[in-house]
Amino acid sequence: MKALNKETAPKTQRPERIIQFGVGNFLRAFVDWIIYNMNQKADFNSSVVVVQPIDKGMVDMLNAQDDLYHVNLQGLDKGEAVNSLTMIDVISRALNPYTQNDEFMKLAEQPEMRFVISNTTEAGIAFDPSCKLEDAPASSYPGKLTQLLYHRFKTFNGDKTKGLIIFPCELIFLNGHKLKETIYQYIQNGTINMFQAFLFAVIALAMIAVVVAVTQGQRRIPIQYAKRVVGRKMYGGHTSYIPLKVNQAGVIPIIFASSVLMFPVTIGQFVDIPWVKTVAGWFAWGTPLQTTLYVLMILFFTYFYTAVSVNIAEMSDNIKKYGGFIPGLRPGKPTTDYLDKIMSRITLAGAIFLALIALMPNVVGWITGIEGIYFGGTALLIVVGVALDTMKQVESLVLMRHYQGFMK
């Protein structure tokens, strides 16, 4: 038995005018058979481009025999027995959009393309929130069709004469209406209404206010200096304070935590080992494990960086050296223990603040329903810190020139 291909069986070349989503028996044995007869008897003169709707399908088998196959028709026609074998040659090519996405999208650029036929089972026409139009390709059939229609709209600048006639063959009630509704859902997915925009603006302003307040927040520890007489002059006898910042570590803990958690994901991208990729998937952004470890590591690095950058023992020794003391506490170990206790408490508040800031993109998306917009507190924390430092430097320059400052 000879292999079926264009060398063993002649294949007529016709213009590609039909896009077919699906490679099942119904489409090949019924729809494509009808198109074949229209070409033979009505000079329809059209060929079909088959698009595989899911990542696994039969396009490789079709391409292996140059998209040729036979239809065996058996039954009765006007009371007479029929048993015919017809070679169907209407399929010009079969595409897998998961590996040939560029070729798939170029179908929208063909001006002679006119029809779309689909049969992707009952589950094929359904809105999937996880399906994104930015994907290449979209995971669902309506998502792929939306991508195709939008690309065609842009290619021909909205020319109505380049529209497509769509024939959904899925066995569901009002399948055309359902497909239209699903495409509208994909179009509207990711867009925002006035309420969402207002809610986003309120959250953004609240975040800015909170970040400014916490960045400038500090616990002031009063220091009393004893009077000293040196010669004929008297020194000391005044009151000062030690400012302990709530967010002493700044944005460093978030950077450390995110860098550590990105390591397994990065390894998974370069190592083609199934269990490594599985483990890397556990650390993907937004997974429960990643979120939990993210928060815990931010808390740890906040305390770690604060302990490294703030030397409580040295601070206590300096107070004692210059004749100072905290009212109600003796210089030395009692002062050191007190400062360490205060620093631990305010560091906990700062660590929780940083953890919340790091999770703000997820929180904002959940509250507002806006997807695809990244409004991270990390970047805001950096911007606010730089802005406040700049204002303080300008204030100091203004005061040096004997002008009235603008920061009260």
C-alpha positions in Angstrom: 0.0 0.0 0.0 1.4 3.3 -1.1 1.8 6.2 1.3 -0.8 9.0 0.7 0.9 12.3 -0.3 1.0 14.8 -3.1 3.6 12.6 -5.0 1.3 9.6 -5.1 -1.9 11.5 -5.4 -2.3 14.9 -7.3 -3.4 17.8 -5.2 -5.1 20.9 -6.6 -3.8 24.2 -5.3 -6.6 26.6 -4.4 -6.7 30.0 -2.5 -6.8 29.8 1.3 -10.2 31.2 2.3 -11.2 29.1 5.3 -9.7 28.8 8.7 -10.8 25.6 10.5 -10.3 25.2 14.3 -10.4 21.5 14.9 -9.2 18.3 13.2 -11.9 15.9 14.4 -13.8 13.4 12.3 -16.9 15.6 12.1 -15.0 18.4 10.4 -12.9 16.3 8.1 -15.7 13.8 7.1 -18.6 16.3 6.9 -17.5 19.9 6.6 -14.4 19.4 4.5 -16.2 16.8 2.4 -18.9 19.4 1.7 -16.2 22.0 0.8 -14.7 19.4 -1.5 -18.0 18.9 -3.3 -18.5 22.7 -3.6 -15.1 23.0 -5.2 -16.0 20.2 -7.6 -19.6 21.1 -8.5 -20.0 24.9 -7.7 -16.5 26.3 -8.5 -16.2 27.4 -4.9 -12.4 27.3 -5.4 -11.3 27.4 -1.8 -8.9 25.6 0.5 -8.8 25.2 4.2 -6.1 26.0 6.8 -6.6 23.7 9.8 -5.6 25.1 13.2 -5.1 22.8 16.1 -7.2 24.2 19.0 -5.2 22.6 21.8 -1.5 21.8 22.3 -2.0 18.1 21.4 -3.7 17.0 18.2 -3.4 15.5 14.8 -1.8 18.2 12.7 1.5 16.2 12.5 -0.4 13.2 11.1 -2.1 15.4 8.5 1.1 17.1 7.5 2.8 13.7 7.2 0.5 12.8 4.3 0.4 16.3 2.8 -3.1 16.9 4.4 -4.7 14.3 2.2 -7.2 11.7 3.4 -10.1 9.6 2.2 -13.8 9.7 3.1 -15.6 6.4 2.8 -19.3 7.1 2.2 -21.7 4.1 2.8 -25.5 4.1 2.9 -28.5 4.7 0.7 -29.0 7.5 -1.8 -32.5 7.7 -3.2 -33.1 4.0 -2.3 -29.9 2.9 -3.9 -26.8 1.5 -2.0 -23.8 3.8 -2.0 -20.2 2.8 -1.2 -17.8 5.4 -2.4 -14.2 6.3 -1.5 -13.3 10.0 -2.1 -9.9 11.6 -1.5 -10.3 15.0 0.1 -7.7 17.5 -0.9 -9.2 20.8 0.4 -6.8 21.2 3.3 -3.8 23.2 2.2 -1.9 23.0 5.5 -2.3 22.3 9.2 -0.9 24.5 11.9 -0.1 24.0 15.5 -0.3 27.5 17.0 1.7 26.4 20.1 4.8 25.9 17.9 3.8 28.0 14.8 2.2 31.0 16.4 3.7 33.5 13.9 2.2 31.5 10.9 -1.1 31.3 12.7 -1.3 35.1 13.3 -0.3 35.7 9.6 -3.6 34.0 8.6 -5.3 37.3 9.7 -3.1 39.2 7.2 -4.4 37.2 4.1 -6.9 39.5 2.4 -8.7 36.6 0.7 -9.5 34.8 4.0 -13.3 34.8 4.5 -14.6 32.0 6.7 -13.9 30.5 10.1 -15.3 27.1 11.0 -14.9 25.4 14.4 -15.8 22.3 16.3 -13.8 22.3 19.5 -16.2 20.2 21.7 -18.7 21.6 24.1 -16.0 22.9 26.5 -14.3 24.8 23.7 -16.6 27.9 23.9 -16.1 29.1 27.5 -14.4 32.0 29.1 -11.2 31.1 31.0 -10.0 34.0 33.3 -6.5 32.5 33.2 -6.3 32.7 29.4 -4.5 36.0 28.5 -4.6 37.6 25.1 -0.9 38.5 25.6 -0.1 34.8 25.5 1.3 33.3 22.3 -1.1 31.8 21.7 -4.1 32.1 24.0 -4.9 28.8 25.6 -8.6 28.7 24.7 -10.3 28.6 21.3 -12.3 31.9 21.8 -9.0 33.5 23.0 -7.2 32.5 19.8 -10.1 33.7 17.7 -10.1 37.0 19.5 -6.3 37.4 18.9 -6.9 36.6 15.2 -9.8 39.0 14.8 -7.9 41.8 16.5 -4.8 41.3 14.4 -6.9 41.3 11.3 -8.6 44.5 12.5 -5.3 46.2 12.9 -3.9 44.9 9.6 -6.7 46.2 7.5 -7.4 49.3 9.7 -10.9 48.2 10.5 -12.0 47.6 6.9 -15.5 46.1 7.1 -15.0 44.3 3.8 -12.3 42.2 5.4 -14.6 40.8 8.1 -14.9 37.0 8.6 -18.0 34.8 8.6 -17.8 32.5 11.5 -19.6 29.1 11.6 -19.3 27.5 15.1 -20.3 23.8 15.0 -20.0 23.1 18.8 -23.0 21.2 20.1 -24.3 23.8 22.6 -27.5 25.9 22.6 -27.1 29.1 20.6 -23.4 28.4 20.0 -22.9 31.5 17.9 -24.4 33.7 20.6 -22.3 32.0 23.2 -19.1 32.5 21.1 -19.9 36.2 20.6 -20.4 36.7 24.4 -17.1 34.9 25.2 -15.2 37.0 22.7 -16.7 40.1 24.3 -15.5 38.9 27.7 -12.0 38.5 26.4 -12.1 42.0 24.9 -13.3 43.5 28.2 -10.9 41.4 30.3 -8.2 43.6 31.6 -10.0 46.9 30.9 -11.1 49.1 33.9 -14.2 51.0 34.6 -14.6 54.3 36.4 -15.2 52.7 39.8 -12.1 50.5 39.4 -10.0 53.6 38.4 -11.4 55.6 41.4 -10.7 52.7 43.8 -7.2 52.3 42.4 -6.5 56.0 42.8 -7.7 55.9 46.4 -5.5 52.9 47.2 -2.5 54.6 45.5 -2.9 57.8 47.5 -3.4 55.8 50.7 -0.2 53.8 50.0 1.8 57.0 49.3 0.6 58.5 52.6 1.4 55.3 54.6 4.8 54.9 53.0 5.7 58.6 53.7 4.5 58.3 57.3 6.4 55.0 58.0 9.5 56.2 56.2 9.7 59.3 58.4 8.4 57.5 61.5 10.8 57.2 64.5 10.8 56.5 68.1 12.6 59.3 70.0 14.4 58.1 73.1 15.1 61.1 75.5 18.7 61.6 76.7 19.6 63.8 79.6 23.1 65.1 79.9 24.6 65.9 83.3 26.2 69.3 84.0 30.0 69.5 83.9 32.2 72.3 85.0 35.5 72.6 83.1 37.5 75.5 84.4 35.2 78.5 84.6 32.8 77.1 82.0 29.8 74.8 82.5 28.9 72.2 79.9 26.0 69.8 79.5 22.8 70.1 81.4 20.7 69.9 78.2 18.2 67.3 76.9 18.4 65.5 73.5 17.0 62.4 72.0 18.0 59.3 69.9 15.8 58.8 66.8 15.2 55.1 66.2 13.6 54.7 62.7 10.7 52.4 62.3 11.9 51.3 58.9 15.6 51.1 59.6 16.3 48.6 56.9 14.7 50.4 54.0 14.0 48.3 50.9 16.9 46.0 51.4 15.0 43.1 53.0 12.5 42.9 50.1 15.4 42.8 47.6 17.2 40.1 49.5 14.0 38.0 49.9 13.0 38.3 46.2 16.5 37.5 45.0 16.7 34.3 47.1 13.3 33.1 46.0 14.1 33.8 42.3 17.0 31.3 42.5 14.9 28.1 42.2 12.9 29.6 39.3 16.0 30.6 37.5 17.5 27.2 37.9 14.3 25.6 36.5 14.6 27.7 33.3 18.0 26.3 32.5 17.7 22.7 33.7 15.5 20.4 31.7 14.8 18.0 34.5 11.1 17.3 35.3 11.5 17.3 39.1 13.6 20.4 39.0 10.9 22.2 37.0 8.2 20.9 39.4 10.1 22.3 42.4 10.7 25.6 40.5 6.9 25.8 39.9 6.3 25.8 43.6 8.3 29.0 43.9 6.5 30.8 41.1 5.2 34.2 41.9 1.9 34.1 43.8 1.9 30.5 44.8 1.1 29.8 48.5 4.6 28.5 49.2 6.3 31.5 47.6 4.1 34.0 49.3 4.6 32.4 52.7 8.4 32.2 52.3 8.4 35.7 50.9 6.8 37.1 54.1 9.0 35.1 56.4 12.2 36.0 54.7 11.3 39.7 54.7 10.8 39.5 58.4 14.1 37.7 58.9 16.1 40.0 56.7 14.6 43.1 58.3 15.9 42.0 61.7 19.2 40.8 60.3 19.9 44.0 58.4 18.8 46.2 61.4 21.1 44.2 63.7 24.0 44.7 61.4 23.5 48.4 60.7 22.5 49.5 64.2 25.0 48.8 67.0 23.0 49.1 70.2 26.0 48.4 72.5 28.1 51.1 70.8 25.2 53.6 71.1 24.8 52.9 74.8 28.6 53.3 75.3 28.6 56.7 73.5 25.7 57.9 75.7 27.7 56.9 78.8 31.0 58.4 77.5 29.5 61.8 77.0 27.7 61.9 80.4 24.3 61.1 79.2 21.6 58.8 80.5 18.0 57.9 79.8 15.8 59.2 82.5 15.0 56.4 85.0 17.7 54.1 83.7 21.3 53.7 84.8 24.0 54.0 82.1 25.5 50.7 80.9 23.7 47.4 80.6 20.2 48.7 81.7 20.4 51.3 78.9 21.6 48.7 76.4 18.8 46.3 77.3 16.2 49.1 77.1 17.4 50.3 73.7 17.5 46.7 72.4 14.0 46.1 73.6 12.7 49.2 71.9 14.5 48.5 68.7 13.1 45.0 68.5 9.6 46.2 68.9 9.7 49.0 66.3 11.6 46.6 63.9 8.7 44.2 64.1 6.4 47.0 63.0 8.8 47.9 60.2 9.1 44.3 59.1 5.3 43.8 58.9 5.0 47.1 57.0 7.6 45.8 54.4 5.9 42.5 54.1 2.6 44.2 53.3 4.3 46.6 50.9 5.8 43.6 49.1 2.4 41.9 48.7 0.6 45.1 47.6 0.5 44.1 43.8 -1.6 41.0 44.8 -3.7 43.0 47.2 -4.4 45.8 44.7 -5.4 43.3 42.0 -7.7 41.4 44.3 -9.4 44.5 45.6 -9.8 46.5 42.4 -10.1 43.6 40.0 -7.5 45.2 37.7 -5.1 42.8 36.0 -1.9 43.6 34.1 -1.2 46.7 36.1 1.8 46.4 38.5 1.6 49.0 41.3 4.3 47.8 43.7 5.0 49.3 47.1 8.7 48.4 46.6 9.2 51.0 43.8 7.1 53.4 45.8 9.2 52.9 48.8 12.3 53.8 46.8 10.8 56.8 45.2 9.5 58.2 48.4 12.8 57.7 50.1 14.7 59.5 47.4 12.2 62.3 47.3 12.3 62.8 51.1 16.1 62.8 51.1 16.2 65.3 48.2 13.8 67.6 50.1 15.9 67.5 53.2 19.0 68.4 51.3 17.3 71.3 49.6 15.9 72.4 53.0 19.4 72.4 54.5 20.8 74.5 51.6 17.9 77.0 52.0 18.5 77.3 55.7 22.3 77.8 55.1 21.4 80.8 52.9 19.2 82.3 55.7 16.0 81.7 53.9 12.9 80.3 55.6 12.5 76.6 55.0 9.5 75.0 53.4 9.5 71.9 55.6 7.7 72.4 58.9 
